[in-house]
Amino acid sequence: MVSLFLIAVVALGACQPNLGSSIQGWSPAVASGGVVYVATQQGKLKALIDDGTGVVSVKWSFPSGDDELGGVFNTPVVGEELIYVAAVDGMLYAIDKQTGAVGQNGWSATLVQDSDNQHLVSGPVVDASESTILVGSDDNNLYAINADNGAEKWRFMAGDKIWSTPVIANDTVYFGSHDRNVYALDLATGDVKWQFPTGGAVVARPLVWRDMVLIGSFDRKFYALDAEDGTELWTFDDANNWFWAGAVASNSFVFAPSMDGHVYALDRVGNLQWDYDAGSPLVANPVIVPRGLVIASREGDVSLIEITAGNLVNQYSDITPVEILAPIFTPPIPENSLSLTGIQVGGGNQQESVFVGAQDGTVHRIQAKSGLIKVWCFDTKEDAACQ
Amino acid sequence: MEIIFSLWNEIIIRPMLNTLMVLYVVFFNNMGIAIIVFTILVRLITLPLTLKQVRQMRSMNLLQPKMKEIQERFKGDRARVSQETMKMYKEAGVSPLGCLGPLVVQMPILIGLFRVLIQTLFANPDDLVGLSDKLYSWISFLPIYEAAPLNNSFFGMNLAEPDPTSFVLPILVAASTWVQQKMTMMPSMDPRQQSSQNMMLWMMPIFLGVFSLGWPSGLPLYWIVSNLIGVSIQYFITGWGPLFPLFPKATPAPASNQPSQGSQDTTSEEVLEDGTSSTNRTNRRRSRRTGSERTRHRPQRGRGRNSK
């Protein structure tokens, strides 16, 4: 009897989906030039043709056949000819945007070994001239890779894993690490300009705004550091849980999303202006659209919030109860459009939309022009439109 | 369903997970020590249940000769056999489901433990995101939020990954499981039961050993510590029991073997005394009869109690 009981317990334990490595990644989406690139839970990167009519079709799928990336946690970066993807399998891929293959223009580089239980969780970032691509890894290194051929330029070893997606500003790379530090490195050499210790792991993407580096930590504090020398300018410590997602900023405020479900609007000296309770943890990076701030909560609600007072403008709940973890995306919006009155028009029909990937494998294009209205929904598992 | 999930989360998962996190912070951010102390705590909390279970199983076993007698006496009359059996249980103060109760209570604890260990040991984004909303925000006196992601290094192992040697932990899991099972094995009059016990004695350790090859090392560590505690508890209740000699030279026929006689001797006492005391006394008397070797291995504490 005891033995049968133990077998049952062991079997139940062993059948848990997370026992062993079964990392699938999230579902990040990125849009550019009438194409939406989405990483799927089946380990593919798919290019979806979004011609503005609401009918979506698959242009290509990478890798082809039965091969797979293993999953992607952060948004791919779209370059002139290539799209760069950091995958769970430890590889950094540069894929031809037209053909969906590495081909002659692209390349792939093995940075860490999936077999060693090491992955690329950090998203890549490309410098302005698209000559260097940077990505953090589970082997504690930040890699600087030649964007032309995938060769390593330099690497910097932190004290622990790097899940934070780096940010480049003023020839400096900023990122956080599990070793609790925020780092600033010289883009050309990888030399440390400064490092700042926080009280917890730092996995969020930094934001460089008004000569400050703004970043939250697992110590439940949100830091403003001098971008030049890393000195602490102010901290916000009213949050009740980790800061995972990166902050975004409008002209006046910075918006810090926390795992306590709140997004905190702070002014340039760290005073709280308002906070909005989304009801469940905020893992996805928020985005700013002309109408306001768009956040996606873990339980699947996408909310449009007025920037000045933090009031809810509209909510899109078609995704519930599926989780949203991946960063949500909006195509770049010119600085002068970030006002409540200036609604962005033109520049391709994608510019007024946000793109949200959910954990059920669906990707949603939601128009954020007059509230939040679904433009289309596409199921990447079935390669078909979803309801 | 949502209510059940919520209750499961609040009653089992969150208390266990936060306890493990507190232990991790208290014991020098060392996950290995935290797991060991956590296992000891869980075994201490479930000790009354474990003791009750051991005693109930022993009592049930001691009633087997009488049960066989009933079966032979009322052969063909199943209703009467059932009636007489229940009467016998009642007189002996034993509940046939008595040993199941503690198992049922322990089951969610063990399943919860697996979940908690998996959630805390793995440091992939999915597990970490799931961990955040299970932490108690009122534990402000210790930096449990700041502790994540946990440092899984312990004696050169990564507790989130399988044993790098591929044999040390699986062998320890199998060996400790075998020892514990061997100690709790009760001699049975029923050859079929004896045979199934023997089969499980080997099947379980092999099964667990093979399974643990792919487990993150933290789980085998929990299992080994838990087994060692189980062995200690069993030792203090019954001594080494049937563990020694490890491999008896010959197995006597069930009807004539000594333990069975011992069991028969005590059956009459069973009715007069409560299950616990009769069980212990029977075991001690049997131990003396079965030879000096077993007596040598008896614990001092047990002998002291017996002499009173």
Interface residues (C-beta under 8 A of the other chain):
Chain A: M1 V2 S3 F5 L6 I7 A8 V9 V10 L12 G13 A14 Q16 N18 L19 G20 S21 I23 Q24 W26 F73 N117 H119 V121 K161 W163 H178 G199 G200 A201 F218 D219 R220 N240 N241 W242 W244 M259 D260 S280 P281 V283 R298 L325
Chain B: M57 C99 L100 L103 M107 L110 I111 F114 R115 I118 Q119 F122 A123 N124 P125 D126 D127 V129 S132 D133 L135 S137 P143 Y145 E146 A148 P149 N158 A160 E161 Q181 T184 M200 M203 M204 F207 L208 F211 G214 W215 P216 L219
